[in-house]
Amino acid sequence: VRPYLHGPIGLPDFLEKTFEAVVLERNEDGPTLLQIGDSLLWVEAGELPPHVTPWVGSVYVYVEDVDEVYTRALELGAKSIAAPEDKPYNERQAGFVDAGGNTWWVSRYMGAAS
C-alpha cells in the first residue's frame, strides 16, 4: 500500500526537510516518489488538470524524535493541530497540517508500560 497525496509544488521539498525523506523518483509532469523510513509515498505536487478535484489525506508516521520532526514542520510552515504529548497508549505524538491541507500525525512508541 502506498499513500498518494496532493499538495502545492513545494510539498516534496517540505517532506524531504521535515522527515528527511529520500526522493526515489521525480517526474517532470507527474508525481514524486519519496521514502520516509521504510515506507513509500507518492506526492502529486502542483496544479492538477481541470477535470481532477484536489484531495487531502491523513498520514500516521512513526519517527525517532517526535519533537524534532514537529518543530521542523512548523518552521517550514505547517500548522499545528496537536503539540507533542505523551499519550496513555505509550506513544509520544504530535500532529500538523501541511500547506496542501494534508494531516500528519507523528509518533514514537515508548515501550510497554511497566
JOUR-V345270 format. One record per residue. RES is the residue in three letters. SS is DSSP state (a for helix, b for strand, c for the rest). PSI is psi in whole degrees, 0 to 359 (999 if undefined). D_LAST is the distance of its C-alpha to the last C-alpha in whole Angstrom. Layout:
BEGIN
RES_SS_PSI_D_LAST + RES_SS_PSI_D_LAST
END
This chain:
BEGIN
VAL_c_131_34 + ARG_c_118_35 + PRO_b_150_35 + TYR_b_109_38 + LEU_b_159_38 + HIS_b_148_41 + GLY_b_185_42 + PRO_c_166_44 + ILE_c_330_46 + GLY_c_3_43 + LEU_a_316_40 + PRO_a_319_40 + ASP_a_320_40 + PHE_a_316_38 + LEU_a_323_35 + GLU_a_315_36 + LYS_a_321_35 + THR_a_311_32 + PHE_a_2_30 + GLU_c_39_33 + ALA_c_151_34 + VAL_b_128_36 + VAL_b_120_40 + LEU_b_331_41 + GLU_b_128_44 + ARG_b_117_46 + ASN_c_133_48 + GLU_c_315_51 + ASP_c_36_52 + GLY_c_197_49 + PRO_c_162_45 + THR_b_133_43 + LEU_b_123_40 + LEU_b_154_37 + GLN_b_125_34 + ILE_b_112_31 + GLY_c_236_28 + ASP_c_15_29 + SER_b_150_30 + LEU_b_149_34 + LEU_b_128_35 + TRP_b_137_39 + VAL_b_121_40 + GLU_b_108_44 + ALA_b_138_45 + GLY_c_197_48 + GLU_c_139_50 + LEU_c_158_50 + PRO_c_151_54 + PRO_c_331_55 + HIS_c_358_54 + VAL_c_126_51 + THR_c_129_48 + PRO_c_153_46 + TRP_c_162_42 + VAL_c_160_39 + GLY_c_180_35 + SER_b_130_31 + VAL_b_137_29 + TYR_b_117_25 + VAL_b_129_25 + TYR_b_131_22 + VAL_c_164_22 + GLU_c_320_21 + ASP_c_97_22 + VAL_a_314_22 + ASP_a_319_24 + GLU_a_314_26 + VAL_a_316_27 + TYR_a_314_27 + THR_a_315_30 + ARG_a_316_32 + ALA_a_314_32 + LEU_a_321_33 + GLU_a_332_36 + LEU_c_7_37 + GLY_c_0_38 + ALA_c_157_35 + LYS_b_131_35 + SER_b_140_31 + ILE_b_344_30 + ALA_b_120_26 + ALA_b_158_25 + PRO_b_134_22 + GLU_b_142_19 + ASP_b_127_15 + LYS_c_158_15 + PRO_c_348_13 + TYR_c_28_12 + ASN_c_36_10 + GLU_b_146_14 + ARG_b_131_16 + GLN_b_150_20 + ALA_b_164_23 + GLY_b_149_27 + PHE_b_165_30 + VAL_b_131_34 + ASP_c_177_36 + ALA_c_340_40 + GLY_c_358_40 + GLY_c_3_38 + ASN_c_138_35 + THR_b_135_32 + TRP_b_125_29 + TRP_b_126_25 + VAL_b_139_23 + SER_b_157_20 + ARG_b_128_17 + TYR_b_128_14 + MET_c_0_11 + GLY_c_164_9 + ALA_c_144_6 + ALA_c_143_4 + SER_c_999_0
END
